[in-house]
Amino acid sequence: MHEHSSLLVFEGLPCCGKTSLGRHIGSMGFADLCDEVMVPEADSALLGRRGAIENDRRKTALAYGRRRALILDRYFYSTVAYEVARGKTRIDINVIGQTMLGFIRPKNIPEHEVMAWYPNITSSIQRSHLDKEQVRGPEWRSQEFLSRFSDAYNVLFDCSNLNWLGVPCRRVYWVEEEDALSRVISILSKSRDVALA
C-alpha cells in the first residue's frame, strides 16, 4: 500500500448511509470518494453480474492509482455476498472463497481497511422503498435474501477468514449508523498522521 494514502472500503446493506457518509467526508476534504457504481448505471443493470465485476475492476485500478486517501463505496465484498446470498447452500468460508475466486484474485486486491455497518435488515427494507436514486431488484426487499447477505458479510469480515483467503485487509471496523461519521474521521486522521510523520 502507498504509505502516503489510505484505502477505506465502505460495506453495508442498501440504504445504511454509506454513500451519504462518503459524499460528506469527500466534501470535508478528508478523502476522495469512488461511488458505488462506476459503469453507467443502465449498463450495470443490464450487465448484472458482469456489471458488478466491471465496477470492481475499475475500482481496483483507481485504488492502485490514488494519490490521497480514497473511500470505495462498496467493493468486491458486496459482489461476493450478493452471489452467495442468491444461492441456497450453507454459507461458510469455503463457499465464500470459491465464489470470490470467480470474480477477483487476492493478489490483485490493494491493501485496505473495511468499515462495515452492522446489518439492520428492517431499516434497509424500509429505506429501500423510499430511495429514488437507485433502482434495485426485488431481492433487496426480501427479508430472507438480506439475512443471507448479512450472514455472508459476517463470514467475510471475520479477520481470520480474510487472512485465510489471502485478502490484504488490515482491519475491519464494525460500526453503527450513529457512530459512522466520527469513526471514519478517526480512521482517516490516523492514516494522515502516519503519512505526515
C-alpha positions in Angstrom: 0.0 0.0 0.0 1.2 3.5 -0.6 2.4 5.0 2.6 1.0 8.4 1.9 -2.6 7.4 1.5 -5.1 5.0 2.9 -7.8 3.0 1.2 -11.0 2.5 3.1 -13.9 0.4 1.8 -17.5 1.1 3.0 -19.7 -2.0 3.1 -23.2 -2.5 4.4 -26.8 -3.2 3.4 -28.5 -0.8 1.0 -29.6 2.5 2.5 -27.4 2.2 5.6 -25.8 5.5 4.9 -22.6 4.5 3.1 -22.9 6.8 0.0 -24.2 9.8 2.0 -21.4 9.5 4.5 -18.8 9.1 1.7 -20.0 12.2 0.0 -20.0 14.1 3.3 -16.4 13.0 4.0 -15.4 13.9 0.5 -16.9 17.4 0.9 -14.9 17.9 4.1 -11.6 17.2 2.2 -10.6 14.1 4.2 -10.7 11.7 1.2 -11.8 11.2 -2.4 -14.9 9.1 -2.9 -15.4 6.4 -5.5 -19.1 5.9 -5.9 -20.9 2.6 -5.7 -21.4 2.3 -9.5 -18.7 3.3 -11.9 -20.0 2.0 -15.2 -23.2 3.8 -16.4 -26.0 2.5 -14.1 -28.2 1.5 -17.1 -25.3 -0.6 -18.4 -24.6 -2.0 -14.9 -28.2 -3.1 -14.5 -28.2 -4.7 -18.0 -24.9 -6.4 -17.4 -25.9 -7.8 -14.0 -23.1 -9.8 -12.5 -20.7 -8.7 -15.3 -21.6 -5.1 -14.4 -20.6 -5.6 -10.8 -17.4 -7.3 -11.8 -16.5 -4.4 -14.1 -17.2 -1.9 -11.3 -14.9 -3.9 -9.0 -12.2 -4.0 -11.7 -12.4 -0.2 -12.2 -12.2 0.4 -8.5 -9.1 -1.8 -8.2 -7.4 0.2 -10.9 -8.4 3.5 -9.3 -7.2 2.3 -5.9 -3.8 1.5 -7.2 -3.5 4.9 -8.9 -4.6 7.0 -6.0 -2.6 9.9 -4.7 -4.5 10.6 -1.5 -6.9 8.8 0.8 -9.7 7.1 -1.1 -13.1 5.7 0.1 -14.6 2.9 -2.1 -18.4 2.8 -1.7 -18.8 -0.9 -2.0 -16.2 -3.3 -3.4 -15.8 -7.0 -4.3 -17.1 -8.0 -0.9 -20.7 -7.0 -1.9 -20.4 -8.8 -5.2 -19.3 -12.0 -3.4 -22.0 -11.6 -0.7 -24.7 -11.0 -3.3 -23.8 -14.1 -5.3 -23.6 -16.3 -2.1 -26.9 -14.8 -0.8 -28.7 -15.7 -4.1 -27.7 -19.4 -3.7 -29.3 -22.0 -1.4 -26.1 -23.6 0.0 -25.0 -23.2 3.6 -22.9 -20.0 3.9 -19.3 -20.8 5.0 -15.8 -19.8 4.2 -15.3 -22.4 1.6 -18.4 -21.2 -0.4 -17.3 -17.6 0.0 -13.7 -18.5 -1.1 -14.9 -20.3 -4.2 -17.3 -17.5 -5.1 -14.6 -14.9 -4.6 -12.2 -16.6 -6.9 -14.8 -16.3 -9.7 -14.5 -12.5 -9.5 -11.1 -11.5 -8.2 -7.8 -12.9 -7.2 -6.4 -11.8 -3.8 -3.1 -10.9 -5.3 -4.8 -8.2 -7.4 -6.5 -6.5 -4.4 -4.8 -3.5 -3.0 -4.2 -3.3 0.8 -7.1 -1.7 2.5 -9.3 -1.4 5.6 -13.1 -2.0 5.7 -15.7 -0.1 7.6 -18.8 -2.3 7.8 -22.2 -1.2 9.0 -23.9 -3.7 11.4 -26.8 -5.1 9.4 -30.2 -3.7 10.1 -32.5 -5.6 7.8 -35.7 -3.9 8.7 -34.3 -0.4 8.3 -32.7 -1.4 4.9 -36.1 -2.7 3.6 -37.9 0.4 4.7 -35.4 2.8 3.3 -35.1 1.0 0.0 -38.7 1.7 -0.6 -38.0 5.4 -0.2 -34.8 5.6 -2.1 -35.4 7.2 -5.5 -31.8 7.4 -6.5 -31.1 3.8 -7.3 -33.2 1.1 -9.0 -32.8 -2.2 -7.1 -34.1 -5.7 -7.8 -36.8 -7.2 -5.7 -34.3 -9.3 -3.8 -33.2 -6.2 -1.9 -36.7 -6.0 -0.3 -36.6 -9.7 0.8 -36.0 -10.5 4.4 -34.6 -13.9 3.5 -32.2 -12.6 0.9 -30.9 -9.7 3.2 -30.5 -12.2 6.0 -28.3 -14.4 3.8 -26.4 -11.4 2.6 -25.8 -10.3 6.2 -24.6 -13.8 7.0 -22.1 -13.7 4.1 -20.8 -10.4 5.4 -20.4 -11.9 8.9 -18.3 -14.7 7.5 -16.3 -12.4 5.1 -15.5 -9.8 7.7 -14.0 -12.3 10.2 -10.4 -11.2 10.0 -9.1 -14.8 10.4 -11.2 -15.7 7.3 -9.8 -12.8 5.3 -6.3 -13.9 6.2 -7.1 -17.5 5.2 -8.5 -16.2 1.8 -5.3 -14.1 1.3 -7.2 -10.8 1.2 -4.9 -7.9 2.1 -7.3 -6.3 4.6 -5.5 -4.7 7.5 -8.6 -4.2 9.7 -12.4 -4.4 9.8 -14.2 -1.8 11.7 -17.9 -2.6 12.5 -20.0 0.5 13.0 -23.5 1.5 13.9 -25.0 4.2 11.8 -24.9 6.7 14.7 -21.1 6.5 15.1 -20.0 6.1 11.5 -19.0 9.7 10.9 -16.8 10.0 14.0 -15.3 6.6 13.3 -14.3 7.3 9.7 -12.8 10.7 10.6 -10.8 9.0 13.3 -9.6 6.3 10.9 -8.6 8.8 8.2 -7.0 11.1 10.7 -4.7 8.4 12.0 -3.6 7.5 8.4 -2.9 11.2 7.8 -0.8 11.4 11.0 1.2 8.3 9.9 1.7 9.8 6.4 2.9 13.1 7.9 5.3 11.5 10.4 
